[in-house]
Amino acid sequence: MAKENTVWHKVLDNKNDLPEGRVKTVTAAHKGICLTHFEGKFSALDNKCPHQGGPLGEGSIENGLLRCPWHGWDFHPCTGLPPGGYDDGVETFAVKEEDGAIYVGLEAEAPHDTTVSDLMVETMINWGVTTVFGMVGHSNLGFADAMKRQEQQGNLNFYGIRHEGAGAFAASAYGKLTGKPAACFSIAGPGATNMYTGMWDAKVDRAPLLALTGQVATQVVGTGNFQEVDLVQAFGSVAEFNHRVQSDSRHVELMSLAVKHAILKRDVSHLTFPDEVQEKKANPRARAKTPEKRMTSLEIAPPASAVEDAIALIKKSKRPVIVMGHGARTHKKRVVQFAERLNAAVVTTFKGKGLIPDNHPLGGGVLGRSGTPIASWFMNESDLLIVFGASFSNHTGITPKKPIIQVDFDPLALSKFHKVEVAVWGEISRTLEIFEAELKGKTDTLDQRPEIAERWKIWKAEKAKRLQETSEKGISSIAVFDAMNKLTPENAVMCVDVGNNAYSFGRYFESKNHDFLMSGYLGSIGFALPASIGAWTAVGDTRPVVAVAGDGGLCQYLAEITTLVKYKMPIKLIVLNNHELGKISKEQRAGEFDVWKTSLSNPNFADFALSCGAWGKRVTDQAKLKSAMQELFEESGTGVLEIITDVDLI
């Protein structure tokens, strides 16, 4: 008998869709229902078996009884009562038939009670984390439900990816590009451990990131429960802020501190949510937090003694060269203005590629193994190196044989590998403001612009010679990047993978108004495609996003092409396919090892893209390369250009 406040929900459009003697799971509002058709009658039972929660709608009617699919307990298909007079039956609900359709009657749903997850998600959004990449699963459903409500209100964007590792890389790329944290989200156990590599990528490249993981119920932690991993312990080395959310935690304060640590430390924060906490009703007096009056200015002025020593060196210099690393990315305009006052060449690390355009009169390109001979020439001809936000990695090769002024916001980064003449601890723009005031009218440097133009002329002539090298095995990387130089939108965000494709990219691609994202210190293969997801969510349709990958890297997260298509991301992916882990083969030869296990068997990437719903094209003929690339950049949606290349022409 239906009650007065019963709400009727259509669960079956046509009663003939459920034959006599069959059962199925249906949903009425948010309630899971086991709908049965037995002895000519339709009945509705609670879909959860009272013992282990087994879905009764996935069971079957045997010998006149509904059998639970998980542990075989029997219930009457109409009354929900077990045989034998036991008191562990299941609840039943009113059913009616109208015009051949079946309806189930339920009491009107009560208004949603605010949960701990609701307040923590609202707090996260208040602190500026409005982009989440992840997978929804059985141990994070309560927190996911809270994010759903915020997305429905237009406050949050959630992107469902195909692998949690891709979600972490996307969040890392978002942080590198914007300086603000995005979140990656997973279930307990394997979902969380899949995020580990991307979390490390963010950590070592000083990108803010918030990792959110589900967790098994607290009562079974330590018992070897299904998918139980101690995530606080597992992430202890990667997360600067790392906590399990408990029932008695100060929930909104935990979220505030997690985001605050990620922003101010430029590091990884991690919160894990046991199952029972996610749906816990919040204290009626609790309110979401905001960052108001919780953040300090980071405009740190350097010590006076360091400024004095730096100014003395700059005044004496005739041929200063400025080196910009990734840490200077938010100060690049100020650094370039400083260079223009000093007439100083500006070179960058590979991670800092594009912080000054290559066509700028003072731009000297990239230093190091992925760089140009222009940059190394100016470094070696200098009488002073002024280094902003660089880490002095071996890959970059900043020489310690020249006098060095190093400016960085992180005191531990100063003189990290060897002593420098002047270590300046301070925020870069604030430091430059002081430098400029102290140096006004007091420098006597040579104008290096004519030399820079001459060195670029020499390097472009060398590239033109290399462009003539051809092969029957495939197109040269030089030709690929020559075409990209001519056709790539000048303001694109470029996401670069690891491998020979990255070395050729750094060497041959000429930056204009581009931003570049790469897996720098970690050097993780597979970065480019998921990074492009993070980049697009940051810039939307205001800028083009281009990913450049090798065949080895692309295959690691190949399924994410479906993510690009699902969310209509107009990302352009260029894959250099040489059927080999070419960089590893090169290292094996350099180490005087045999080349072993580096050959690859690949799909046709263009056909794969087409099967996913994207634009795809394969190029094997260099004469058709530019026209195919032009097609790629004219395509309005997701596009994949596969180029068959020669592994030896890099």
Number of C-alpha atoms within 10 A of each C-alpha: 8 15 10 8 11 15 16 19 16 19 19 18 13 14 17 11 10 15 12 15 18 19 24 17 19 18 16 16 15 7 12 18 25 23 30 27 20 20 11 10 12 22 23 27 27 21 25 18 25 13 12 10 11 17 19 29 26 16 20 21 20 12 7 14 20 27 23 24 16 15 11 12 16 23 23 18 30 20 15 21 20 19 13 6 8 8 9 13 20 18 16 20 18 17 21 16 14 11 8 12 15 21 22 27 20 20 13 12 12 6 6 7 12 16 20 26 24 28 21 24 25 24 24 26 20 17 19 16 21 21 21 26 29 29 20 19 15 13 23 25 16 25 25 23 16 21 24 18 14 19 15 10 9 10 16 21 17 20 21 18 26 18 20 26 28 30 33 36 33 32 37 39 36 30 28 28 22 16 19 22 32 31 28 32 32 31 25 27 19 13 21 25 19 17 23 19 18 26 30 25 25 30 24 17 23 22 29 31 36 32 29 22 25 29 30 24 15 15 11 11 15 10 8 9 12 11 14 17 19 16 21 16 10 14 23 13 10 20 25 18 22 22 20 19 19 15 17 7 12 12 22 23 14 19 26 20 16 24 30 21 20 27 23 14 17 23 28 31 30 27 23 25 26 23 21 16 23 27 20 16 15 19 11 9 5 13 15 19 20 17 15 8 6 10 10 7 6 11 13 14 19 21 13 11 11 17 21 13 15 21 21 11 18 23 16 15 20 19 23 29 29 29 26 31 23 26 22 25 23 15 19 21 14 16 22 21 13 17 19 16 15 25 22 28 28 32 31 28 30 28 24 27 29 27 30 28 19 21 15 17 18 26 27 33 34 30 29 21 17 20 25 19 19 23 25 21 14 25 25 15 12 19 19 23 26 21 25 26 24 23 23 20 13 11 15 21 13 22 14 14 10 16 18 25 25 23 27 23 22 14 13 9 17 23 18 12 12 8 11 17 17 22 23 29 22 21 21 25 19 16 21 21 13 15 17 16 9 14 15 9 9 12 16 14 17 13 17 19 18 10 15 24 17 12 18 20 13 13 15 13 12 11 16 13 10 16 17 11 12 15 13 9 14 21 27 26 26 23 24 25 21 18 17 20 16 14 15 23 17 16 15 19 23 25 27 29 30 23 22 23 26 22 20 20 24 26 23 25 21 21 25 19 16 22 22 24 27 27 27 19 17 16 14 19 20 26 31 31 33 30 31 29 31 31 32 23 20 20 15 14 12 10 16 21 28 27 27 24 29 29 28 26 22 27 17 16 19 18 18 22 27 19 18 26 19 16 12 13 21 21 29 29 27 24 25 26 26 22 19 19 20 24 17 16 19 16 12 15 12 10 9 9 11 10 14 9 10 14 14 14 9 13 11 13 22 21 17 19 24 16 12 19 17 24 22 24 20 18 20 15 13 19 10 10 20 18 13 19 25 15 16 24 21 11 17 14 17 26 29 26 25 26 29 22 27 21 23 14 19 21
